[in-house]
Amino acid sequence: MGWVMAMVLATTAHADEGMWMPSQLPSIARQLRAAGFQGNPADLADLTQAPLSAVVKVGGATGSFVSSDGLVLTNHHVAFGVIQYNSNAQRDLIQNGFVSHDRAEELPANPDFRLRVTTGFDKVTDKVLGAAKGKTGRAYYDAVDAASKALVTECEREPGMRCSVVNMFYGRDFYLVKQLELRDVRLVYAPPRAIGNYGDEVDNFVWPRHSGDFTILRAYVGPDGKPADYAKDNVPYHPPAHLQIASQGVREGDFVMLAGYPGVTYRHRTAAEFADQVQWRLPATVDVLRQLQDVIEEVGHTDRQATIRYASQLQSLKNNIKRFSGELDGLKRSDAVAIRRKDEDAMLSWLAAQPSAATLRPQIDEVAQLIAAGNATRERDLLLAVMQTQTQLMRSALTLQRLAHERAKPDAQRESGYQQRDEDLTAGMLRQVQRRYDPKVEKQLLASLLTRYQKLPDAQRLPEFDAAFGRSPAELSGTLDKVYAATQLGDEAQRLHWLKAEPAELAKSNDALLMLVGKLQPALLRIEEERKAREGDLLRLRPAYMDALIAYREKQGRAVYPDANSTLRVSYGKVTPLEARDAVVYHPLTTTAGIVEKNTGVEPFDAPKPLLDAIARGDYAGYADARTGAMPVDFLSNLDTTGGNSGSPVLNAKGELVGLNFDSNWEAVSASWMFDPRYKRAIHVDLRYMRWLMDKVYPAPQLLKELGIPAHAAP
Amino acid sequence: MGWVMAMVLATTAHADEGMWMPSQLPSIARQLRAAGFQGNPADLADLTQAPLSAVVKVGGATGSFVSSDGLVLTNHHVAFGVIQYNSNAQRDLIQNGFVSHDRAEELPANPDFRLRVTTGFDKVTDKVLGAAKGKTGRAYYDAVDAASKALVTECEREPGMRCSVVNMFYGRDFYLVKQLELRDVRLVYAPPRAIGNYGDEVDNFVWPRHSGDFTILRAYVGPDGKPADYAKDNVPYHPPAHLQIASQGVREGDFVMLAGYPGVTYRHRTAAEFADQVQWRLPATVDVLRQLQDVIEEVGHTDRQATIRYASQLQSLKNNIKRFSGELDGLKRSDAVAIRRKDEDAMLSWLAAQPSAATLRPQIDEVAQLIAAGNATRERDLLLAVMQTQTQLMRSALTLQRLAHERAKPDAQRESGYQQRDEDLTAGMLRQVQRRYDPKVEKQLLASLLTRYQKLPDAQRLPEFDAAFGRSPAELSGTLDKVYAATQLGDEAQRLHWLKAEPAELAKSNDALLMLVGKLQPALLRIEEERKAREGDLLRLRPAYMDALIAYREKQGRAVYPDANSTLRVSYGKVTPLEARDAVVYHPLTTTAGIVEKNTGVEPFDAPKPLLDAIARGDYAGYADARTGAMPVDFLSNLDTTGGNSGSPVLNAKGELVGLNFDSNWEAVSASWMFDPRYKRAIHVDLRYMRWLMDKVYPAPQLLKELGIPAHAAP
């Protein structure tokens, strides 16, 4: 596609964009049918009814029931913790995979592993906003928070239920989500790592892909049918619905749809927020993180021990730098800022002629002012946020002092993260410090961040910080040397002691770092207070922006889906090639030939011998593409996904399972802000590959039978 | 295409393979027409007649006449020396390009730049082999050499002619090539570097490509019409023929053909030579070169000065390692060894039943024995060859001692490279030493190579080397330290003095390195003598292998082209996409959209502003693809090419110029040994891009007129 033509397309609404709430599907029934869906969109409207009730939340990702006895299909990488938990030197399930031959062999998941089945999704906007009406700022925020917490508490009275209040369209609508939490989940079938994660980091975000990224679990309940911890006598859970695996595969152009729990998107943010993200936030974040990377790598030249301690943080910095840079490149390539600006300008022009302008426009203007006000200190806020996540002792001190502050309140009123139920997590963090800390490195990281801070204009700096660290790099360096030489926070027992200590003990402590942080804390609390007030007002005012946008889109003949927020969404589209660059076309289906091409015998391209042997035999009867004779592995679609959609079932026009979502392409890393139809693709395991593996390579005939899939064993 | 299916294809003869001698084209007329050629193949049979007489040799590459007044089209990278010669700080033609507005502005090339127009191509097999008949070994070699030299001397009596004897099918047929050598060549039109070499090393061997790799020169002769050195009064040369630029472009699947001077291929080498190349030579060479790379990089950690001196050698080592590794990967991917072995076995089985077997088979067996005999010392020979090319002082000493040895003979009988006409080149080499030499590094390079040598079995080692360097690394190291501390070869004046000195002075010299090399020289001369004897016998015997192969192919209904040897060849095929890997397809045409996509503003992706502006304007009328509206840049074909084909004209079915060959794809780096139709592609400038640049971006209306191309200027 020519560049100019593509630019035109990118500015046009695209039919395949959208992470729809199931309740919205009847209203877009016409376009859904036009795209090729053969079922009745009305049947998809209630996510607590079949078939969508088969789609479950697995940790932060997605899975789906695929048998009436509770089999769950999800990704290998989503269930990886379960596989790891059951692996040891004698029985390495990561390396060898796992096939359970009967139910007695199924292996219990780690005890904190959870499946959640959504049983209720009710609109509670009036209840949530009732007490907030008329309030502003922090008071509005607190009223919403209190009403939400009350609804959750009420809902969770029913045993085995996990509830939450979610908001759609940035505070416009609120829903109470009720989920049955299943605690006994067992491992049933997993391919070896070199199939489930073939290509690993090298192929991450890459198409063409050749992973068999799937795993099968089974949910169990107590003999009474209620959620229960693992027990030998538990029985398979009978889900309210399960999906049927298709007997046929897909081809380029076929209709597909997907249901899952996408985490977060920013598609309906304002033009100013788009500009901030592209013109400042992404480049500035990359710049700050690169500076930290440099510090760690520089130390690595001479100190092997420090290199090891910071290896994981360095890897994470690099991943984030790569990811943010990719997002920035993508948003620039899509010209996202200009397109969003043009769209918003058109909306505001249209709005000016509407009766609603009188009430909406002032609120929209106020949103813009609030965003601008937040941006006034964005450099400082970025540095403080990075300081709190990229340090060990400093973070420990900040956490301990904040905890002492929160403990003065009743537990229910404490800031989340500092309630009693959070203390185990905090203790874990305080323990990890030892393996990840070196005083020399931490001082240099802080010096790097705070030297930047010292250069900020007066309006962004904080008196408490200036007093503590001085105004020059020399003062800063002297303070850090002195404080880190004197603190006892480097001692694990001492940290854990302070975690349990009374607030008064911390207040009296003469530990150098605790005292320093004690002086900084008022500034941090003040900033947080300001932020919450702003967020309260945004929660109150953004719905006006969304009302205008929804009305404007309606006039354009388009429905609006809410930005993703980890609730169940449906997207639809088709099996689609990718023209990633000029003259470069990626076919939407990969084949086993590509496994052989990529195979080096060395991790991560070390396909297991049984797989290579089976490919050499070419026994694909019943699975291969009838036209080409090739055996499919993965496929590509233009489905609208984001993080959290891992493990989402991909369905064909009849609603049968044809694929399992597990990744997206590198060009789509900016899709959380903007869906560019040229580049947005999702990557799925072709279920023909899964079926073939379970039939011919690591056979599990009884499972195929339970899944209702015919095996194609050689005669 | 599935992997299994592709494997089958690769074992089948492929119609598009072949670098045909023009005289062969009438014999393959049927397949040429079937492929789409619309002309008369008989018209292409004589390379001294139109249209092939328009194809000229430009240095080691190719060009073609494109006007009756001597305009020559070739690559930017082929004419780069001419552009560089005319560039300086005030007038940077590399950076800015060059447009001559009338003939007076045309700029003379560097004085050693030559165009060669082939005017004769006569079979001289009988004359060359007459005196060799009945001889063997070195005598056979010398007889062929003497007869060839005599023919060349005779031929070059005509002023302005450059002659050579070339052999086809490894000694089966000999031809006398007569070429008119044009010495006054001028620069007429060159795009800026950032167009002519857009992407540079990053895109080298890469498709999709976006280079405008073309330059236009003009040949001049004296007022008498004869070749002459540059002079103001010279007049444009009127070539015997010139090519016409097509008014239409190409599309995927279109017939194309190409004429040029491919350098060297090994397609008809024996199965044993294929096995040697893949199983030993490429991996061993990469291993040795990597060891040298390690030595240089290791020193670089601590010695900045040495790093700079060896930067160019290191770059060259890396390039060679990459290239050889790519060739190895390609030959393995194509399963070249097994396929060639199977083919040769089939040929020998077929031959066994033929009457000719009685005479051919013994000779073929003798070829195999000679190859095996050469391989018996291949490890040693590789190390000695690398020692002579990858050192500075050692190479200087070897060259000076050999020169002294050769000077004892009449000039005509000296080894080529050591004749009087070679001494300027040698002096240049001896001068360069200073900038590329560090004694510490050279000693380590030699230690690395000679330690390997010391581990070779007795049968491969040489008494002279053992005596000079000892049998242990310690002795070796001691010798190198002593010799390099004592030699005066590090001094440039001294080296140049020895270059001019009488052989007797060198013989008496007590310079440590010259003396050492003096002791090694008898061994090196002995090895060379053995090699020439073997080569003489191979020259005598390989024709039997070729006779058998040609007869066997004839029975298969296939003609055989001779391996490339820098003589004019024609290949034909079509505009072809590349399926480089599973699910990855490269379209055969790139567009200006790709220039914008790749552009970073930083070299080598720094497209000039006039180009970017013209793309933004999108004024492509008369040039863009009618169907897509896209403006083509480069295109891809399956034409059979190798090094030397740079600048080759690419013609359409009517024989009109549609493209200019300038590179091949990375997957085709193994094509010098085997043409794999799945991967072998050639990369061409689309002449629509050239015409558009000359019309709209850096206009040269008078040139377009001379080229007979309509301009499409805006009204």
Interface residues (C-beta under 8 A of the other chain):
Chain A: M1 G2 W3 V4 M5 A6 W207 P208 H210 R333 R581 D582 A583 V584 V585 Y586 H587 P588 L589 T590 T591 T592 A593 G594 V596 E597 G618 T628 G629 A630
Chain B: G2 W3 V4 M5 A6 W207 P208 H210 R581 D582 A583 V584 V585 Y586 H587 P588 L589 T590 T591 T592 A593 G594 V596 E597 I615 G618 T628 G629 A630
